[in-house]
Amino acid sequence: MFFRPLTENARLEPLEPWQAEEFAGHLERAREHIRPWVGPAFVTDDVEGARATLRRYAERQAADGGRLFGIRLDGVLVGGVMFVEFDAGVGSCEIGCWLEPGAEGHGLVTRACEVLLDWAFTTRGLHRVEWRCRADNVRSSAVAERLGMVREGVLREYWPYDGARYDKEIWAILAPDWADRTS
């Protein structure tokens, strides 16, 4: 298995359909914590739903689209990052994340997203990476800011959840901005 170290005891690695049982167990631990912040199709309730999510991302990756990576802390799957959308032809993508409550506060999402940003800009030559989150998701907005992204706007009452509608922020970083940060 290929992986990328994030810290001494954390690593980033691809998530694939054969890991459906482990992914389902992880979602069981994380479900209620992440449900308000991620799309409903992502938060599945059983192994078959987890397998379908992993298969969807495997198919996207095979088509040079979205990709899904897990974050492991002390060998346990605790969250992940993803290319929600990936369009090399346009030179743009969107990244996202999720994390179990017990793994928060260690900088894992920021480090994992830096790996995705570096790959998107330096390996694939993309020009723009976006981050979209509910406007009241303070932790997510803070990650975007730590990554050097600029808050470009708000889609008012875009995000329906639990009978209410929430604003959605759009953050982005461009290739020249990333190059300035990493040089």
ABEGO torsion letter per residue (X at the ends): XBBBBABAABBBBBBBAAAAAAAAAAAAAAAAAAAAABBAAABBABAAAAAAAAAAAAAAAAAGBBBBBBBBBGGBBAEBBBBABBBAAAGBBBBBBBBBAAABGAGAAAAAAAAAAAAAAAAAGBABBBBBBBAABAAAAAAAAAAGBBBAEBBBGABBBGGBBBBBBBBBBBAAAAAAAAX
